[in-house]
């Protein structure tokens, strides 16, 4: 197969997302936009600060943590976009990474990093003091499992997608493995897991891009009803708050009240495209009125204030 330039790939991806957004806007009842928005850029492409950034997480104090994958580091920003600190650099020592692909800082005083290339999960304080390492049990052979997406709860539990065996693993606050949820135990829907979020009361959710919906289980690994069936179109990312479930699909960012389950479109993909956001690598929220969007392809971080109509 011949090589395709990055410019051509970007145009192809942009055309696909625009086509999907248009189709959804015409056919989906749930696609009525419920808010107006104000965009503010916190990290611009011209800064060259980010390279192939993959993940974004917001801490309780409003600090933002980004897995700057291409630079093998984790960055900390203030809510206004000011760079507060960083840790990393290519290597195997604690505090060094090889392609970190996810970071979780939503709960407690620690941040967790999925250090993909070193096949481990590293734990740090919010000021980047090293606290410990978890190596995932192997699904086959002697090599440690390959960590993927992470999610934590307020109770301190850590959920991890182990990519080699497509397993969902649960660790307690001490880093001890408590549960394993795999496609080899009669739960084949784990095999398509992508993007992960957790909340102590609601449970754990992840994107099943093959089935076009969100899978749901409680924190004890008991499967619950699927979410978003017939309401989502090529879902890619998911986030959880205390009262709402957020999803990014080809139409844009959608939100559903946890108790109701009906998704409403709150930020259109075409509005993001107008600002030069080609693809959302990750997103997070602060309350119901503030979104943060990471465009790793363009090296940009955006803040979007939602104003109800």
KAQUI-V512707 format. One line per field, one symbol per residue. psi: psi as a letter, one per 30 degrees, with the letter a starting at -180 (. if undefined). Layout:
BEGIN
psi->???
END
This chain:
BEGIN
psi->klkkleeeeeeeeeeeeeeeeeeeeefkeggkkflllkkkkejleffgekjhkflkkklfgfkkkkjiefghlkkkllfggkkfllkakkaflkflljikflkkgflaglkkkjiefghlkkkllfghkkflkkkkkkfkafklljkbllkllffgkkkkjjeeghljkkklfggkkelkjlfghgiffffgkkkkllkeeeakllkjfefhaklkllfggkkaklkgkffljhkelklkaeflkkkjaffaklkkkefegjkkkfjkefeeefggjekjelllljafgkkkkkifefhkkkkjkkjk.
END
